[in-house]
Amino acid sequence: MKLKTEIPIKRQAYPITYDSNIILLGSCFSDNIGQQLDYYKFDTLANPNGIIFNPISIENVIKDVIQKKKYTKEDLTFYDGLWHSFNHHSKFSSSTPELEEKNKNAANFYKVLKKATHIFITLGTAWVYRYLKTNLVVANCHKIPQKEFKKELLTIDEIKNSLASVLELVSSVNSNVSITFTVSPVRHLKDGFVENQLSKAHLLAAIHSTINSHSSNYFPAYEIMMDDLRDYRFYNDDMLHPNKMAIKYIWEKFTRAFIDENTIKIMSEINKLQKDMTHRPIHPKSESHKTFRRALDKKIENFRKKYPEVNF
């Protein structure tokens, strides 16, 4: 007896190994997958500008990086005692402009982009906010009064054009990279229940039209959450974000789709080492714990000799 519908997952043509260089951009789902990849010691860059939800802002960030834009004070907005960038998440806001940090991050992003083997772009919403003073779509409103913005729903064609631009921009500096789109399983219910579904529908339609006409891939994170895990026990207390169990389940599907089978065996060894490293002894000065630490150090040394390609 089947008690749920499981989403079929296809193994991708260009698998991830420990020689891969991976970039993840977009919603907080990108951060979740990025954390898993970091845990298993892959070469990963996740959201260098912070979490970004809409396709236009992702396109703008990539465009600025490829065009080697230098941030100046004129690119920032001062509000409530903080300097904000409309191309960055609020975690980059500060009491001083911090231009050096932003430009250093952009330079590193460009460097990684040129050598990346895989890019994963997760779109969260088709709803955008346009700053009325500049008429530009922003990545984050930074709690600036809503009257200074105009809220819009991107059309399917607008999203398609933005995604096509992203593919063209990336190809101009790296023609060999594998690009995968996905839709965030996080529901944006502040927009409204119907409005959230409309937004996701626009994203899905645009992505599938794009991958049918361009060389790119799709990973069904949204469908896994909505159909395979269609139960509130897989959500956090806010009933919006996938919980740890759901993230682990989607990660397992992601692993099956994108990661090389021999690499998965190495990941298993890393997982054992990671668990040993996080072990908290009751008596850290005891002889038994000292023996445990010596044995662990030896395991790590042997692992590094066996797998020099892994930065452990």
MOLINJO-V857310 format. One record per residue. N is the residue number from 0. OMEGA is omega in degrees with one decimal (NA if undefined). D_CENTER is the distance of its C-alpha to the mean C-alpha in whole Angstrom. Layout:
n:N omega:OMEGA d_center:D_CENTER
n:N omega:OMEGA d_center:D_CENTER
This chain:
n:0 omega:176.2 d_center:36
n:1 omega:-178.3 d_center:32
n:2 omega:176.8 d_center:31
n:3 omega:175.8 d_center:28
n:4 omega:-177.7 d_center:26
n:5 omega:-178.1 d_center:24
n:6 omega:177.3 d_center:21
n:7 omega:-178.2 d_center:22
n:8 omega:178.5 d_center:20
n:9 omega:175.0 d_center:21
n:10 omega:-176.0 d_center:20
n:11 omega:-173.6 d_center:18
n:12 omega:-176.8 d_center:21
n:13 omega:-173.5 d_center:19
n:14 omega:177.7 d_center:18
n:15 omega:173.1 d_center:16
n:16 omega:178.1 d_center:18
n:17 omega:169.9 d_center:19
n:18 omega:-176.6 d_center:19
n:19 omega:172.2 d_center:16
n:20 omega:-167.5 d_center:14
n:21 omega:173.8 d_center:10
n:22 omega:174.8 d_center:8
n:23 omega:-178.2 d_center:4
n:24 omega:171.9 d_center:4
n:25 omega:-172.1 d_center:5
n:26 omega:-176.9 d_center:6
n:27 omega:175.1 d_center:6
n:28 omega:175.8 d_center:6
n:29 omega:177.2 d_center:2
n:30 omega:-179.3 d_center:4
n:31 omega:178.7 d_center:7
n:32 omega:177.8 d_center:6
n:33 omega:177.9 d_center:6
n:34 omega:177.0 d_center:9
n:35 omega:179.1 d_center:11
n:36 omega:176.0 d_center:11
n:37 omega:-179.4 d_center:12
n:38 omega:-178.7 d_center:14
n:39 omega:169.3 d_center:16
n:40 omega:171.8 d_center:16
n:41 omega:177.2 d_center:14
n:42 omega:-167.9 d_center:14
n:43 omega:170.0 d_center:10
n:44 omega:-177.6 d_center:9
n:45 omega:173.3 d_center:5
n:46 omega:-179.7 d_center:6
n:47 omega:174.7 d_center:10
n:48 omega:-174.9 d_center:11
n:49 omega:-178.5 d_center:9
n:50 omega:177.2 d_center:8
n:51 omega:-170.6 d_center:9
n:52 omega:-170.7 d_center:10
n:53 omega:-174.1 d_center:13
n:54 omega:-179.4 d_center:13
n:55 omega:-179.5 d_center:16
n:56 omega:175.4 d_center:14
n:57 omega:176.8 d_center:11
n:58 omega:-179.3 d_center:14
n:59 omega:179.9 d_center:16
n:60 omega:179.8 d_center:14
n:61 omega:179.6 d_center:14
n:62 omega:-179.3 d_center:18
n:63 omega:-179.2 d_center:19
n:64 omega:-177.8 d_center:17
n:65 omega:177.9 d_center:19
n:66 omega:176.2 d_center:22
n:67 omega:177.1 d_center:22
n:68 omega:174.6 d_center:22
n:69 omega:179.2 d_center:24
n:70 omega:175.4 d_center:23
n:71 omega:-179.3 d_center:26
n:72 omega:-179.1 d_center:28
n:73 omega:179.2 d_center:28
n:74 omega:-175.5 d_center:25
n:75 omega:177.3 d_center:24
n:76 omega:-179.9 d_center:26
n:77 omega:178.9 d_center:28
n:78 omega:175.7 d_center:28
n:79 omega:175.4 d_center:29
n:80 omega:-177.4 d_center:29
n:81 omega:173.0 d_center:26
n:82 omega:-175.8 d_center:25
n:83 omega:170.6 d_center:22
n:84 omega:179.4 d_center:20
n:85 omega:175.1 d_center:19
n:86 omega:-177.0 d_center:16
n:87 omega:172.3 d_center:14
n:88 omega:-176.9 d_center:13
n:89 omega:178.7 d_center:16
n:90 omega:177.3 d_center:16
n:91 omega:177.8 d_center:17
n:92 omega:-177.3 d_center:20
n:93 omega:-177.9 d_center:23
n:94 omega:173.7 d_center:27
n:95 omega:-173.7 d_center:27
n:96 omega:179.3 d_center:25
n:97 omega:-178.6 d_center:24
n:98 omega:-177.8 d_center:24
n:99 omega:179.5 d_center:24
n:100 omega:-178.4 d_center:20
n:101 omega:179.9 d_center:19
n:102 omega:176.9 d_center:20
n:103 omega:177.5 d_center:20
n:104 omega:-179.8 d_center:16
n:105 omega:179.2 d_center:16
n:106 omega:178.4 d_center:19
n:107 omega:177.3 d_center:17
n:108 omega:179.5 d_center:14
n:109 omega:179.8 d_center:17
n:110 omega:180.0 d_center:18
n:111 omega:-178.9 d_center:15
n:112 omega:-177.5 d_center:14
n:113 omega:-177.9 d_center:18
n:114 omega:-176.9 d_center:18
n:115 omega:174.5 d_center:14
n:116 omega:-178.5 d_center:15
n:117 omega:173.2 d_center:12
n:118 omega:177.4 d_center:9
n:119 omega:-177.7 d_center:7
n:120 omega:-178.9 d_center:7
n:121 omega:179.0 d_center:6
n:122 omega:-177.0 d_center:9
n:123 omega:-175.7 d_center:11
n:124 omega:173.8 d_center:14
n:125 omega:174.9 d_center:17
n:126 omega:-179.4 d_center:19
n:127 omega:176.0 d_center:19
n:128 omega:-178.9 d_center:21
n:129 omega:180.0 d_center:23
n:130 omega:-170.3 d_center:25
n:131 omega:-178.2 d_center:29
n:132 omega:-177.0 d_center:30
n:133 omega:-176.3 d_center:28
n:134 omega:-179.1 d_center:27
n:135 omega:175.3 d_center:23
n:136 omega:-177.3 d_center:20
n:137 omega:176.4 d_center:18
n:138 omega:-177.4 d_center:15
n:139 omega:-178.3 d_center:16
n:140 omega:176.8 d_center:20
n:141 omega:177.6 d_center:20
n:142 omega:171.1 d_center:23
n:143 omega:-176.1 d_center:25
n:144 omega:-173.7 d_center:28
n:145 omega:-179.9 d_center:27
n:146 omega:179.5 d_center:30
n:147 omega:-178.5 d_center:29
n:148 omega:171.0 d_center:26
n:149 omega:-179.3 d_center:26
n:150 omega:-177.9 d_center:24
n:151 omega:170.7 d_center:24
n:152 omega:178.6 d_center:22
n:153 omega:175.2 d_center:21
n:154 omega:177.7 d_center:23
n:155 omega:-180.0 d_center:22
n:156 omega:178.1 d_center:24
n:157 omega:178.5 d_center:22
n:158 omega:177.7 d_center:18
n:159 omega:-179.8 d_center:20
n:160 omega:179.2 d_center:21
n:161 omega:-180.0 d_center:18
n:162 omega:176.9 d_center:16
n:163 omega:177.2 d_center:19
n:164 omega:177.4 d_center:19
n:165 omega:-179.8 d_center:16
n:166 omega:179.9 d_center:17
n:167 omega:-180.0 d_center:20
n:168 omega:-178.8 d_center:19
n:169 omega:-179.7 d_center:17
n:170 omega:-178.6 d_center:20
n:171 omega:178.6 d_center:22
n:172 omega:-177.7 d_center:21
n:173 omega:-174.8 d_center:19
n:174 omega:-174.7 d_center:21
n:175 omega:-174.1 d_center:20
n:176 omega:174.8 d_center:16
n:177 omega:-177.3 d_center:15
n:178 omega:-179.7 d_center:13
n:179 omega:175.3 d_center:11
n:180 omega:172.6 d_center:10
n:181 omega:178.1 d_center:10
n:182 omega:-178.0 d_center:11
n:183 omega:176.1 d_center:10
n:184 omega:179.3 d_center:12
n:185 omega:-180.0 d_center:13
n:186 omega:178.8 d_center:16
n:187 omega:-172.5 d_center:17
n:188 omega:173.2 d_center:20
n:189 omega:176.4 d_center:21
n:190 omega:-175.4 d_center:22
n:191 omega:-177.4 d_center:24
n:192 omega:179.7 d_center:24
n:193 omega:-178.4 d_center:25
n:194 omega:177.3 d_center:23
n:195 omega:179.7 d_center:20
n:196 omega:177.2 d_center:21
n:197 omega:178.3 d_center:22
n:198 omega:179.9 d_center:19
n:199 omega:179.5 d_center:17
n:200 omega:178.2 d_center:20
n:201 omega:179.7 d_center:20
n:202 omega:-178.0 d_center:16
n:203 omega:-179.5 d_center:17
n:204 omega:-178.8 d_center:20
n:205 omega:-179.5 d_center:19
n:206 omega:-175.9 d_center:16
n:207 omega:174.2 d_center:19
n:208 omega:-179.2 d_center:22
n:209 omega:-176.4 d_center:19
n:210 omega:176.6 d_center:19
n:211 omega:-177.6 d_center:23
n:212 omega:178.7 d_center:24
n:213 omega:180.0 d_center:21
n:214 omega:178.3 d_center:20
n:215 omega:-172.5 d_center:17
n:216 omega:177.4 d_center:15
n:217 omega:173.8 d_center:14
n:218 omega:-170.0 d_center:13
n:219 omega:178.7 d_center:14
n:220 omega:-179.5 d_center:12
n:221 omega:-178.3 d_center:14
n:222 omega:178.2 d_center:17
n:223 omega:-178.6 d_center:17
n:224 omega:-174.9 d_center:16
n:225 omega:-173.7 d_center:19
n:226 omega:-177.9 d_center:22
n:227 omega:-176.7 d_center:21
n:228 omega:-172.8 d_center:21
n:229 omega:-178.2 d_center:23
n:230 omega:-177.0 d_center:24
n:231 omega:176.0 d_center:23
n:232 omega:178.2 d_center:24
n:233 omega:179.3 d_center:20
n:234 omega:170.2 d_center:19
n:235 omega:-177.6 d_center:19
n:236 omega:179.7 d_center:22
n:237 omega:179.7 d_center:21
n:238 omega:-179.3 d_center:21
n:239 omega:-174.0 d_center:17
n:240 omega:173.9 d_center:15
n:241 omega:178.0 d_center:14
n:242 omega:-175.4 d_center:16
n:243 omega:179.5 d_center:16
n:244 omega:-179.5 d_center:18
n:245 omega:179.2 d_center:16
n:246 omega:178.6 d_center:13
n:247 omega:-179.7 d_center:15
n:248 omega:179.3 d_center:17
n:249 omega:176.6 d_center:14
n:250 omega:177.8 d_center:13
n:251 omega:176.7 d_center:16
n:252 omega:178.1 d_center:16
n:253 omega:178.8 d_center:13
n:254 omega:-178.9 d_center:15
n:255 omega:-176.5 d_center:18
n:256 omega:-165.5 d_center:17
n:257 omega:-171.4 d_center:15
n:258 omega:-179.0 d_center:16
n:259 omega:-174.9 d_center:20
n:260 omega:177.3 d_center:23
n:261 omega:177.9 d_center:24
n:262 omega:178.0 d_center:21
n:263 omega:177.8 d_center:21
n:264 omega:177.1 d_center:24
n:265 omega:178.5 d_center:23
n:266 omega:179.2 d_center:20
n:267 omega:177.6 d_center:23
n:268 omega:178.4 d_center:25
n:269 omega:179.8 d_center:22
n:270 omega:178.3 d_center:21
n:271 omega:178.7 d_center:25
n:272 omega:179.7 d_center:25
n:273 omega:179.0 d_center:22
n:274 omega:177.1 d_center:24
n:275 omega:-177.4 d_center:27
n:276 omega:179.8 d_center:26
n:277 omega:178.5 d_center:25
n:278 omega:179.8 d_center:29
n:279 omega:-177.6 d_center:30
n:280 omega:174.3 d_center:34
n:281 omega:-179.3 d_center:37
n:282 omega:-174.7 d_center:39
n:283 omega:-179.5 d_center:37
n:284 omega:-178.8 d_center:40
n:285 omega:179.1 d_center:42
n:286 omega:-179.0 d_center:43
n:287 omega:179.1 d_center:41
n:288 omega:177.3 d_center:38
n:289 omega:177.2 d_center:39
n:290 omega:177.8 d_center:40
n:291 omega:-178.7 d_center:36
n:292 omega:178.7 d_center:34
n:293 omega:179.1 d_center:37
n:294 omega:178.9 d_center:36
n:295 omega:177.7 d_center:32
n:296 omega:179.2 d_center:32
n:297 omega:177.5 d_center:34
n:298 omega:-179.8 d_center:32
n:299 omega:177.8 d_center:29
n:300 omega:179.9 d_center:31
n:301 omega:178.6 d_center:32
n:302 omega:-178.7 d_center:28
n:303 omega:177.3 d_center:28
n:304 omega:-177.5 d_center:31
n:305 omega:-176.7 d_center:30
n:306 omega:-178.0 d_center:26
n:307 omega:179.7 d_center:27
n:308 omega:-179.2 d_center:24
n:309 omega:179.2 d_center:21
n:310 omega:-177.1 d_center:21
n:311 omega:NA d_center:22
